[in-house]
Amino acid sequence: MFGDTRALGRRIPQLFVGLALYGVSMALMLRAGLGLDPWDVLHQGLQRTVGLSVGAWVTICGALVLLLWIPMRQRPGLGTVANVLVIGAAMDLTLRVVGGPGALPARIALTAAAIVLNGVASGLYIGARLGPGPRDGLMTGLHRRTGRSLRLIRTGIEVTVLTVGLLLGGTAGVGTVAYALAIGPLVQLFLPWCTVPVPAEDSRKG
């Protein structure tokens, strides 16, 4: 599961830093008020409809998605479980201490900073190589079970959660579009710098 344990001194701290920063970036996008990524539109919609905090719904939805792994025979890793536990808590903590900017230029700048931070955070926790997040695992599990392309499955999932989130009162906007366009290239940019070499795993791939 952990590969070369000599690398754990970097991999585990990097995992938790990445997950915490991911939660911070989500909170900053919410505070900017220009639109959220599709899953956070759902989380915010649930918060406005049912109650509880947005971060609590991040955790609850992550746990529910993880249950969907069972029939697909997906195996979670440390990073999968940590993803469920850390991101929502980091998001709620950030929302308690960070207020929203009033002026539109400041909100635009905050949205841009949050999206870049999300890309860095994604590179950090994915690069730790300790297991995918619940939502990523759902996508790859459906891909393996159905044979459909990853792009099609990811698009279908995100359109579904975005639609449900909007119906529940979640917020989408220019920030949602900017996130969708920028996050892939950003993760691709940062991931090579953040990926921890694990000789035992790399040798098996070779």
C-alpha positions as MATLAB code, in Angstrom:
seq = 'MFGDTRALGRRIPQLFVGLALYGVSMALMLRAGLGLDPWDVLHQGLQRTVGLSVGAWVTICGALVLLLWIPMRQRPGLGTVANVLVIGAAMDLTLRVVGGPGALPARIALTAAAIVLNGVASGLYIGARLGPGPRDGLMTGLHRRTGRSLRLIRTGIEVTVLTVGLLLGGTAGVGTVAYALAIGPLVQLFLPWCTVPVPAEDSRKG';
ca = [
       0.000    0.000    0.000;
       2.774    2.449    0.936;
       5.490    1.240   -1.418;
       8.957    2.365   -0.316;
       8.506    3.356    3.330;
      11.599    5.567    3.153;
       9.512    8.060    1.162;
       6.741    8.222    3.787;
       8.521   11.008    5.619;
       7.591   13.235    2.702;
       4.465   11.538    1.351;
       2.289   11.641    4.480;
       2.984   15.289    5.421;
       2.556   16.287    1.757;
      -0.770   14.454    1.634;
      -2.187   16.285    4.640;
      -0.822   19.688    3.590;
      -2.349   19.199    0.144;
      -5.735   18.188    1.538;
      -5.774   21.088    3.993;
      -4.904   23.587    1.241;
      -7.602   22.050   -0.939;
     -10.159   22.828    1.775;
      -8.771   26.362    2.119;
      -9.079   26.929   -1.637;
     -12.703   25.779   -1.621;
     -13.504   28.167    1.230;
     -11.864   31.073   -0.607;
     -13.956   30.397   -3.706;
     -17.082   30.388   -1.579;
     -16.108   33.679    0.066;
     -15.434   35.262   -3.334;
     -19.047   34.590   -4.292;
     -18.497   34.283   -8.036;
     -19.399   30.613   -8.391;
     -18.143   27.287   -7.079;
     -16.865   24.091   -8.618;
     -19.665   21.574   -9.370;
     -19.294   19.472   -6.222;
     -19.264   22.569   -4.004;
     -22.404   23.844   -5.728;
     -23.984   20.613   -4.489;
     -22.490   20.977   -0.989;
     -23.700   24.572   -0.717;
     -27.141   23.618   -2.005;
     -27.420   20.903    0.636;
     -26.309   23.354    3.317;
     -28.949   25.879    2.271;
     -31.691   23.267    1.995;
     -30.982   20.890    4.878;
     -28.667   22.763    7.225;
     -25.238   21.880    8.659;
     -22.099   23.577    7.367;
     -20.757   23.363    3.838;
     -17.682   21.584    5.148;
     -19.863   19.035    6.912;
     -21.547   18.252    3.598;
     -18.139   17.889    1.942;
     -17.378   15.191    4.510;
     -20.800   13.525    4.339;
     -20.863   13.408    0.538;
     -17.301   12.106    0.464;
     -18.260    9.278    2.812;
     -21.375    8.451    0.771;
     -19.381    8.382   -2.458;
     -16.864    6.114   -0.764;
     -19.663    3.628   -0.075;
     -20.249    3.460   -3.838;
     -16.762    2.002   -4.146;
     -17.924   -1.240   -2.527;
     -19.869   -2.725   -5.470;
     -17.092   -1.570   -7.814;
     -14.477   -3.321   -5.651;
     -12.372   -0.209   -5.364;
      -9.785   -0.276   -2.571;
      -9.293    2.965   -0.614;
      -5.899    4.113    0.542;
      -4.781    6.355    3.371;
      -5.230    9.344    1.073;
      -8.817    8.329    0.345;
      -9.816    8.236    4.000;
      -7.851   11.400    4.804;
      -9.593   13.156    1.918;
     -12.974   12.508    3.553;
     -11.826   13.670    6.976;
      -9.552   16.648    6.269;
     -10.946   18.737    3.401;
     -14.333   19.577    4.924;
     -12.797   20.417    8.297;
     -10.188   22.685    6.676;
     -12.914   24.394    4.656;
     -15.081   25.107    7.698;
     -12.107   26.386    9.708;
     -11.128   28.758    6.902;
     -14.692   30.052    6.576;
     -14.667   30.931   10.277;
     -11.593   33.146   10.000;
     -11.788   34.560    6.454;
     -14.443   37.058    5.411;
     -15.553   37.851    1.891;
     -14.168   40.887    0.002;
     -16.739   43.480   -0.969;
     -15.371   45.005   -4.173;
     -15.670   43.085   -7.438;
     -11.934   43.358   -8.350;
     -11.024   41.836   -4.987;
     -13.557   39.036   -5.496;
     -12.119   38.292   -8.942;
      -8.585   38.218   -7.523;
      -9.685   35.924   -4.691;
     -11.361   33.553   -7.148;
      -8.223   33.419   -9.298;
      -6.007   32.809   -6.260;
      -8.335   30.088   -5.001;
      -8.281   28.243   -8.334;
      -4.478   28.350   -8.512;
      -4.235   27.192   -4.891;
      -6.632   24.359   -5.702;
      -4.330   23.281   -8.524;
      -1.304   23.309   -6.213;
      -3.211   21.418   -3.529;
      -4.382   18.811   -6.045;
      -0.807   18.302   -7.204;
       0.355   17.850   -3.610;
      -2.196   15.283   -2.483;
      -2.273   13.354   -5.777;
       1.519   13.455   -5.948;
       1.771   11.871   -2.501;
       0.466    8.682   -4.170;
      -1.430    7.400   -1.132;
      -4.807    6.772   -2.750;
      -7.300    8.771   -4.843;
     -10.066   10.925   -3.403;
     -13.541    9.361   -3.192;
     -14.849   11.279   -6.205;
     -11.811   10.452   -8.361;
     -12.126    6.812   -7.367;
     -15.787    6.828   -8.352;
     -14.820    8.122  -11.784;
     -12.079    5.542  -12.350;
     -14.263    2.752  -10.959;
     -17.101    3.589  -13.343;
     -14.598    3.777  -16.173;
     -13.331    0.296  -15.384;
     -16.811   -1.186  -14.963;
     -18.484    0.442  -17.979;
     -15.629    0.888  -20.434;
     -16.697    4.482  -21.073;
     -14.064    7.187  -21.414;
     -12.869    8.998  -18.307;
     -13.756   12.337  -19.887;
     -17.344   11.235  -20.545;
     -17.780    9.792  -17.059;
     -16.292   12.829  -15.324;
     -18.443   15.183  -17.388;
     -21.559   13.156  -16.617;
     -20.853   13.110  -12.884;
     -20.089   16.822  -12.686;
     -23.087   17.868  -14.782;
     -25.287   15.736  -12.525;
     -23.991   17.140   -9.232;
     -24.012   20.688  -10.637;
     -27.640   20.351  -11.727;
     -28.741   18.908   -8.384;
     -26.779   21.596   -6.556;
     -28.403   24.394   -8.553;
     -31.850   22.953   -7.888;
     -31.024   22.978   -4.173;
     -29.903   26.624   -4.261;
     -26.162   26.308   -4.772;
     -24.200   29.076   -6.505;
     -22.704   28.776   -9.978;
     -21.221   31.593  -12.004;
     -18.130   32.824  -13.763;
     -15.983   31.167  -11.089;
     -17.524   27.799  -11.977;
     -16.588   28.247  -15.632;
     -13.095   29.513  -14.778;
     -12.523   26.529  -12.502;
     -13.661   24.058  -15.149;
     -11.331   25.578  -17.751;
      -8.276   26.088  -15.557;
      -8.087   23.202  -13.092;
      -6.960   20.531  -15.574;
      -4.018   22.533  -16.965;
      -3.060   23.690  -13.457;
      -2.939   20.159  -12.061;
      -0.965   19.053  -15.104;
       1.477   21.909  -14.448;
       1.998   21.270  -10.733;
       1.734   17.483  -10.532;
       5.206   16.663  -11.947;
       6.777   18.955   -9.359;
       4.791   17.397   -6.520;
       4.921   13.690   -7.369;
       7.024   11.766   -4.873;
       9.190    9.079   -6.508;
       8.387    5.644   -5.080;
      10.994    3.224   -6.483;
       9.132    0.030   -5.560;
       5.960    1.148   -7.375;
       7.825    2.622  -10.336;
       9.810   -0.580  -10.863;
       6.587   -2.613  -10.967;
       5.192   -0.318  -13.653;
       8.355   -0.707  -15.687;
];
